[in-house]
């Protein structure tokens, strides 16, 4: 097939759910040997388009062609058999099985029930060598590998079924800079081999680094298809949000640091004194005051989440102590933390936060109901009032709060998780990667919300892998490296991303 002829064409795609049209006459085309970014806010229709393509959803109207032939898949398995493979943000493999077993799940060489283990391991090694990962032990359990390696294994699995179209859905959201560079090297190799890559990401700098063309969706409609080189980032944001001038103002507003918080004159909500947990975080001192955003900065695995879990009672310290209201406290678990009005939005909203089979309403009232106790059910009328209040407050886009929360976009799911905790009126809100994997519009809304909560007196502990975001929101920043708090910095005018990066790199040396 010529590299100028689309390997995949979607024409006039329409998909509606009760109360909402998710896709309205969308066109999309993908060329061999290109990286094509699919852009749009959460709820714009990106995930729905992918699910229609791969057969997760039936299409209501429109036409899909693969290499010029009409196709309609009954599910992702059939799509994969035809050469369309998807690697999701959350790697859907089996951590208890080996790397080789994950690559060949359902396609093990041999005659059932017998498996030709040596052939499977040899083929797995060959596939990984194609990705320059031949040194990996294919007998190792997948769960022992980093998220980056797990994603490479998922890509290797896709290559084994002769993928002509590879869909990467937020593949870099859990990766550090070195891992992103390695993934991009693999993507460029696949591009050279003629594989068409559909790339979904909310990291604009990464899109401009790796993509050749982009398609922009907004509110389920096609806004346009553009060569990346011809659409500057600010123009892209304007097309995604639908308001060019407001997009410029929004970006400028988000670049302004918060006004300094005078910690000496504010109440210390929670203080760690020599707090530590063997194997997780070295002893550290850290105080969070009312009306203050304290940011945690550091590489993945530096100990940021470990601090959050200690502050919420999810893990127990074996050294040091916590003080609250100038009194020593012991958190025996999250219930103790909730009783002291400490809230925690975890990094993995899918596995540790939301209950996907429950409705939006049930997810929002969950923490408040747990705090009241199940013997004192919250009246349904009060539930509906509270849910509507926080849906309006956070701008959660949904057709019906009685629909399962799994049907919402990532950004709206994150807002549901925030609503769950805000409804408890916490004194300390801990947020771990609250803007990971969501679009620029939802990200701006959440950042503004956290700033407003601090202005109203709430203490916020804020964790993000994006140093620009940490600088934008935090009054003080605790820098971590190798499970140690190496420095604490006031977010003053001279502090930049470069200087913060240098602190992380040199381990806090002056």
matplotlib code that plots the C-alpha trace (Angstrom):
import matplotlib.pyplot as plt

x = [0.0, 1.2, 2.2, -0.1, -3.2, -5.0, -4.7, -7.7, -10.7, -13.6, -16.4, -19.5, -19.2, -22.1, -22.5, -25.2, -25.9, -29.0, -29.1, -25.9, -24.4, -20.8, -19.8, -21.6, -20.5, -16.8, -14.3, -10.8, -8.0, -4.7, -1.8, 0.8, 4.1, 2.8, 2.1, -1.3, -2.4, -6.1, -6.7, -9.6, -10.9, -12.1, -15.5, -14.7, -15.2, -11.6, -12.2, -15.6, -14.0, -11.4, -14.0, -16.2, -13.2, -12.2, -15.7, -16.3, -19.3, -21.5, -21.6, -24.9, -24.1, -21.0, -18.5, -15.1, -12.6, -9.4, -7.0, -10.0, -12.3, -15.4, -15.1, -17.1, -15.6, -17.5, -14.9, -11.2, -10.2, -11.5, -10.0, -6.6, -6.9, -7.3, -4.2, -5.6, -4.1, -4.6, -2.3, -4.3, -3.2, -3.7, -1.9, -4.5, -2.1, -1.6, 1.1, 1.3, 2.3, 5.7, 6.6, 6.5, 3.2, 1.7, 2.9, 1.3, -1.9, -4.5, -2.0, 0.6, 2.5, 1.7, -1.3, -3.6, -3.3, 0.5, 2.5, 5.9, 7.6, 11.0, 9.4, 7.3, 10.3, 12.4, 9.7, 9.1, 12.9, 12.8, 9.9, 11.6, 14.8, 12.9, 12.1, 15.8, 14.8, 16.5, 18.2, 14.9, 14.3, 11.1, 10.6, 10.3, 6.9, 5.4, 4.4, 8.1, 8.7, 8.2, 5.1, 7.2, 8.4, 4.9, 3.8, 6.6, 5.4, 1.9, 3.4, 5.4, 2.2, 0.6, 3.5, 3.2, -0.3, 1.2, -0.3, -0.8, -2.5, -1.3, -3.4, -1.5, -4.0, -2.2, 1.0, 3.3, 1.1, 3.0, 6.5, 9.4, 11.5, 13.9, 11.1, 9.2, 12.4, 12.7, 9.0, 9.4, 12.4, 10.2, 7.4, 9.8, 11.1, 7.5, 6.8, 9.9, 8.5, 5.2, 3.0, 0.4, 0.3, -2.7, -1.4, -3.6, -2.0, -2.7, 1.0, 1.2, 5.0, 5.0, 2.5, 4.6, 7.7, 6.4, 3.3, 3.1, -0.5, -3.4, -7.2, -9.0, -12.5, -14.7, -18.0, -18.2, -17.7, -14.7, -13.0, -10.3, -7.2, -3.9, -0.2, 1.5, 4.0, 1.1, -0.8, 1.0, 0.1, -1.9, -4.0, -4.5, -5.7, -8.1, -9.6, -9.9, -11.6, -13.6, -12.5, -9.3, -9.0, -10.1, -7.5, -4.7, -6.0, -6.3, -2.7, -1.5, -3.6, -2.2, 1.3, 0.8, 2.1, -0.2, 0.4, 2.7, 1.2, 2.6, 3.0, 4.1, 0.8, -1.3, -2.6, -0.5, -3.1, -0.8, 2.9, 5.3, 8.2, 10.9, 8.2, 9.4, 8.6, 11.4, 11.7, 9.3, 10.4, 13.3, 12.4, 11.3, 9.8, 7.0, 4.2, 1.1, -0.7, -4.2, -4.6, -1.4, -0.6, 2.5, 3.9, 5.9, 8.3, 10.6, 10.9, 8.6, 9.4, 11.1, 8.7, 5.9, 3.0, 4.6, 4.3, 0.7, -0.2, 1.4, -0.5, -3.8, -3.1, -3.1, 0.4, 1.7, 5.0, 7.7, 9.5, 8.6, 5.1, 2.3, 0.9, -2.5, -3.8, -0.5, -1.4, 0.3, -2.0, -1.8, -3.7, -4.5, -6.0, -7.9, -11.0, -9.0, -7.8, -11.4, -12.5, -9.9, -11.2, -8.2, -9.1, -7.0, -7.5, -5.1, -3.0, -4.7, -8.3, -9.4, -8.1, -7.7, -10.4, -13.6, -15.8, -16.5, -19.7, -21.4, -23.2, -21.8, -24.2, -23.0, -19.4, -19.8, -21.6, -19.4, -17.0, -19.6, -21.8, -18.7, -18.0, -21.6, -21.6, -23.8, -26.3, -27.2, -28.0, -28.0, -31.6, -31.9, -33.3, -30.2, -27.9, -29.5, -29.1, -25.4, -24.6, -26.2, -24.4, -21.0, -21.7, -22.5, -19.5, -17.0, -18.6, -18.9, -20.3, -22.8, -26.2, -27.5, -25.9, -27.5, -25.3, -22.1, -19.1, -17.0, -18.9, -17.5, -14.3, -11.1, -11.4, -14.9, -14.0, -11.3, -13.8, -16.2, -13.3, -12.7, -16.4, -16.4, -13.9, -15.0, -18.4, -16.8, -15.4, -11.9, -9.3, -6.5, -6.9, -4.2, -4.2, -1.8, -1.5, -5.0, -4.5, -2.8, -4.3, -6.8, -7.1, -5.9, -9.4, -10.2, -6.7, -7.2, -10.5, -8.9, -5.9, -8.2, -10.3, -7.3, -6.1, -9.6, -9.8, -6.5, -7.7, -10.7, -8.5, -8.1, -4.6, -3.6, -0.8, -0.3, 1.7, 2.5, 5.1, 4.8, 7.2, 5.5, 2.3, 4.0, 5.5, 2.2, 0.2, 2.4, 3.4, 6.1, 7.8, 9.3, 11.8, 12.3, 14.9, 15.6, 12.9, 14.2, 13.0, 16.2, 15.1, 12.1, 11.8, 9.7, 8.1, 9.6, 10.2, 13.7, 12.5, 12.2, 11.6, 15.3, 16.4, 14.0, 15.2, 18.8, 17.8, 16.3, 19.4, 22.0, 20.0, 19.5, 23.1, 23.2]
y = [0.0, 3.5, 5.7, 8.4, 6.2, 5.9, 2.5, 3.5, 5.8, 6.6, 8.6, 10.3, 8.4, 8.9, 7.4, 8.5, 7.4, 8.2, 12.0, 12.7, 12.6, 11.5, 11.6, 13.6, 13.0, 12.6, 11.9, 10.5, 9.0, 7.4, 7.0, 4.2, 5.2, 8.3, 9.3, 10.9, 12.7, 12.7, 15.9, 17.3, 18.0, 15.2, 14.4, 15.6, 12.0, 10.7, 7.5, 6.9, 7.1, 4.6, 2.3, 2.5, 1.7, -1.3, -2.7, -1.9, 0.2, -0.4, 2.6, 4.2, 5.6, 6.0, 3.8, 2.4, 1.2, -0.7, -0.7, 0.3, -2.5, -1.8, -3.3, -3.4, -5.3, -7.2, -6.4, -5.6, -9.2, -9.2, -5.7, -7.1, -10.1, -7.6, -5.7, -2.9, -3.1, -0.8, -0.1, 1.7, 4.1, 1.4, -1.7, -4.5, -7.4, -10.0, -8.9, -12.4, -14.0, -13.8, -11.3, -14.1, -15.4, -11.9, -11.4, -14.7, -14.8, -16.8, -17.5, -19.8, -21.9, -25.6, -27.9, -27.4, -28.2, -28.4, -25.2, -25.1, -23.0, -22.7, -21.5, -19.0, -17.6, -17.5, -15.6, -13.2, -12.4, -11.8, -9.3, -7.5, -7.3, -5.4, -2.9, -2.9, -4.7, -8.0, -7.9, -8.4, -11.7, -13.0, -15.4, -12.5, -11.7, -8.7, -7.2, -6.9, -4.5, -0.7, 0.7, 1.7, -1.9, -3.1, -0.8, -2.0, -5.6, -4.5, -3.1, -6.3, -8.2, -5.9, -6.4, -10.2, -10.0, -8.0, -4.7, -2.2, 0.3, 0.8, 2.9, 4.4, 5.9, 8.2, 6.0, 8.5, 9.5, 7.3, 7.6, 9.8, 11.7, 8.9, 6.4, 8.7, 9.1, 5.3, 5.0, 7.6, 5.8, 2.7, 4.7, 6.2, 2.7, 1.5, 4.5, 3.6, 0.0, 1.4, 1.0, 3.7, 5.1, 6.8, 8.8, 10.2, 12.4, 15.6, 16.5, 19.1, 19.2, 15.5, 15.7, 18.3, 16.2, 12.9, 13.5, 14.3, 15.3, 15.8, 15.6, 17.9, 17.0, 19.2, 18.2, 15.1, 17.1, 17.2, 20.6, 19.8, 17.8, 19.6, 19.1, 19.5, 22.0, 24.3, 24.5, 26.3, 25.2, 28.2, 27.8, 24.1, 24.9, 27.4, 24.9, 22.3, 24.7, 26.6, 30.0, 31.3, 34.5, 33.0, 30.2, 32.8, 34.5, 31.1, 30.2, 33.5, 33.2, 29.7, 31.0, 33.3, 31.9, 32.0, 34.9, 33.9, 32.3, 33.5, 30.2, 31.7, 33.4, 30.4, 27.4, 24.3, 21.7, 18.7, 18.3, 15.4, 15.2, 12.7, 10.7, 7.7, 4.2, 1.7, 0.9, 3.6, 7.1, 8.3, 10.3, 13.9, 17.0, 18.7, 21.0, 22.0, 25.1, 26.3, 28.3, 26.8, 24.6, 22.5, 20.8, 17.6, 17.5, 14.7, 11.9, 8.9, 6.6, 9.4, 8.9, 11.5, 9.0, 7.4, 10.7, 11.1, 7.6, 8.2, 11.5, 9.6, 6.6, 4.2, 3.2, 3.1, 4.9, 3.1, 6.2, 9.7, 11.2, 13.3, 16.3, 17.9, 21.0, 20.8, 17.4, 14.1, 11.9, 8.3, 7.3, 3.7, 3.8, 6.0, 6.0, 7.8, 10.3, 10.9, 11.5, 14.3, 15.7, 14.6, 13.7, 11.9, 11.7, 8.9, 8.8, 5.7, 6.9, 3.8, 1.2, 3.1, 5.8, 5.3, 2.2, 2.0, -0.1, 2.4, 5.4, 8.9, 9.7, 6.7, 7.5, 11.1, 10.4, 7.4, 9.1, 11.1, 8.0, 6.1, 8.9, 8.8, 5.1, 2.7, 2.5, 6.2, 6.2, 9.7, 10.4, 10.1, 13.6, 15.0, 12.8, 14.3, 17.8, 17.4, 15.6, 18.4, 21.0, 19.5, 18.6, 22.3, 23.5, 21.4, 21.6, 17.8, 17.0, 14.1, 13.2, 11.5, 11.0, 7.6, 6.4, 4.3, 6.5, 4.4, 6.0, 9.5, 10.9, 10.8, 14.5, 14.2, 11.0, 13.0, 15.7, 13.1, 11.9, 15.5, 16.0, 12.9, 14.4, 18.0, 17.0, 16.0, 19.5, 18.5, 20.6, 18.9, 17.8, 15.5, 15.2, 12.9, 13.6, 15.2, 16.4, 13.3, 12.1, 14.9, 17.7, 21.3, 22.7, 20.3, 20.7, 24.5, 24.0, 21.7, 24.0, 26.9, 24.9, 24.0, 27.6, 28.7, 26.1, 27.3, 30.9, 29.8, 28.3, 24.7, 23.1, 21.3, 18.8, 18.7, 16.0, 16.3, 15.0, 18.2, 20.7, 23.6, 22.7, 22.4, 25.8, 27.3, 26.2, 25.7, 28.2, 25.9, 22.9, 19.9, 18.2, 14.5, 12.2, 8.5, 8.4, 11.4, 14.9, 16.7, 20.4, 22.6, 25.8, 28.9, 29.4, 32.8, 34.7, 33.3, 29.7, 28.2, 24.8, 24.6, 25.5, 23.0, 20.3, 21.1, 20.6, 17.2, 16.3, 17.2, 15.8, 19.1, 20.1, 23.9]
z = [0.0, -0.9, 2.1, 0.6, 0.7, 4.1, 5.8, 7.9, 7.0, 9.2, 7.5, 9.0, 12.3, 14.7, 18.2, 20.7, 24.3, 26.3, 26.6, 24.7, 21.2, 21.7, 18.0, 15.4, 11.8, 12.5, 9.7, 10.5, 8.3, 9.2, 6.8, 6.9, 8.6, 10.4, 14.0, 14.1, 17.3, 18.3, 20.3, 22.3, 25.7, 28.0, 26.7, 23.1, 21.8, 21.5, 23.6, 21.9, 18.5, 19.4, 21.0, 17.9, 15.7, 17.8, 18.2, 21.8, 20.7, 17.8, 15.4, 14.9, 11.5, 9.3, 7.5, 8.5, 5.9, 6.5, 3.5, 1.3, 2.5, 4.7, 8.1, 11.3, 14.3, 17.0, 19.6, 20.2, 19.6, 16.1, 15.5, 16.6, 14.3, 11.5, 12.5, 14.8, 18.3, 21.3, 24.2, 26.9, 29.6, 32.2, 30.8, 30.7, 31.1, 33.9, 36.4, 37.9, 34.6, 32.9, 30.2, 27.6, 28.8, 28.6, 25.0, 23.9, 26.1, 24.1, 21.3, 23.0, 20.5, 20.7, 20.7, 23.6, 26.4, 25.7, 25.3, 23.5, 26.2, 24.6, 21.3, 23.2, 25.1, 21.9, 20.0, 22.9, 23.0, 19.2, 19.5, 22.4, 20.4, 17.7, 20.4, 21.6, 24.8, 24.2, 27.6, 29.4, 31.1, 29.4, 32.4, 34.8, 36.2, 34.5, 37.8, 38.7, 35.8, 35.6, 34.0, 31.0, 30.5, 30.8, 28.1, 25.9, 26.5, 25.4, 22.2, 21.6, 21.9, 19.3, 17.0, 17.2, 15.6, 12.7, 13.7, 10.9, 13.2, 16.7, 19.0, 22.0, 24.5, 27.0, 26.9, 28.7, 31.6, 34.1, 32.6, 33.5, 30.9, 30.2, 29.8, 27.4, 25.3, 25.1, 24.1, 21.4, 20.0, 19.7, 18.0, 15.5, 14.7, 14.1, 12.0, 9.8, 9.5, 8.1, 11.1, 11.5, 15.0, 16.5, 19.5, 22.2, 24.8, 26.8, 27.0, 24.2, 24.1, 23.5, 20.7, 19.0, 19.4, 18.0, 15.8, 12.1, 11.8, 14.3, 14.2, 16.7, 18.1, 20.2, 21.8, 19.5, 16.3, 14.0, 14.1, 11.6, 10.5, 10.5, 9.9, 13.3, 11.9, 10.7, 14.0, 16.9, 20.5, 21.4, 18.2, 19.0, 22.5, 21.1, 18.7, 21.5, 23.8, 21.1, 22.3, 20.8, 22.8, 26.1, 25.5, 25.4, 28.5, 30.3, 29.5, 30.8, 34.0, 34.7, 34.4, 37.4, 40.7, 43.7, 46.2, 48.9, 52.0, 55.2, 56.9, 60.2, 60.7, 59.6, 61.6, 61.2, 60.1, 60.0, 60.8, 60.3, 62.7, 61.8, 60.1, 58.1, 57.0, 56.3, 52.6, 51.6, 52.8, 55.0, 58.1, 57.2, 58.7, 56.8, 57.9, 55.9, 57.0, 56.5, 53.3, 51.9, 48.9, 49.6, 46.5, 46.3, 43.5, 42.4, 39.9, 39.8, 42.7, 44.7, 47.6, 46.9, 47.0, 50.1, 52.0, 50.9, 52.1, 55.5, 55.9, 55.1, 57.3, 54.4, 55.5, 59.1, 59.9, 61.9, 62.9, 64.0, 64.7, 63.3, 65.0, 64.4, 66.2, 68.2, 69.5, 68.6, 66.6, 65.4, 62.3, 62.4, 59.0, 56.5, 58.7, 61.4, 58.8, 57.6, 61.2, 61.4, 58.1, 56.0, 52.4, 49.8, 46.0, 44.9, 41.7, 40.3, 40.2, 38.4, 40.8, 44.1, 43.8, 41.9, 41.9, 38.2, 38.5, 40.8, 39.6, 39.6, 42.6, 44.5, 44.0, 45.1, 48.3, 49.2, 51.6, 53.4, 53.9, 55.2, 57.6, 58.9, 59.2, 57.2, 60.0, 59.3, 55.6, 54.0, 52.8, 49.0, 48.7, 50.5, 48.3, 45.1, 46.5, 47.3, 44.1, 42.0, 44.1, 43.4, 39.8, 39.2, 41.3, 39.5, 36.1, 35.8, 32.3, 32.5, 31.1, 34.2, 37.7, 37.8, 34.9, 35.9, 36.5, 34.1, 31.2, 32.0, 30.4, 32.4, 33.4, 34.6, 36.6, 38.3, 39.2, 40.6, 42.8, 44.0, 44.6, 46.8, 49.1, 49.0, 50.1, 53.4, 53.9, 54.6, 56.5, 54.5, 50.9, 49.5, 45.7, 43.9, 40.2, 40.0, 36.4, 35.0, 31.7, 31.4, 28.8, 29.2, 29.8, 32.7, 34.0, 34.2, 36.0, 38.6, 39.1, 39.7, 42.1, 44.2, 44.3, 45.4, 48.1, 49.5, 49.4, 51.4, 54.1, 53.1, 53.4, 50.2, 49.7, 45.9, 44.0, 40.3, 37.9, 35.9, 37.5, 35.8, 37.5, 40.9, 40.5, 39.3, 42.3, 45.3, 48.0, 49.2, 47.5, 49.2, 46.8, 47.0, 45.6, 46.3, 49.0, 50.9, 51.3, 50.2, 50.4, 51.1, 49.0, 49.1, 45.7, 45.1, 41.9, 41.3, 41.4, 37.9, 36.4, 35.5, 39.1, 40.5, 38.1, 39.3, 42.9, 42.0, 40.0, 42.6, 45.5, 47.2, 47.4, 47.9]

ax = plt.figure().add_subplot(projection="3d")
ax.plot(x, y, z, "-o")
ax.set_aspect("equal")
plt.show()
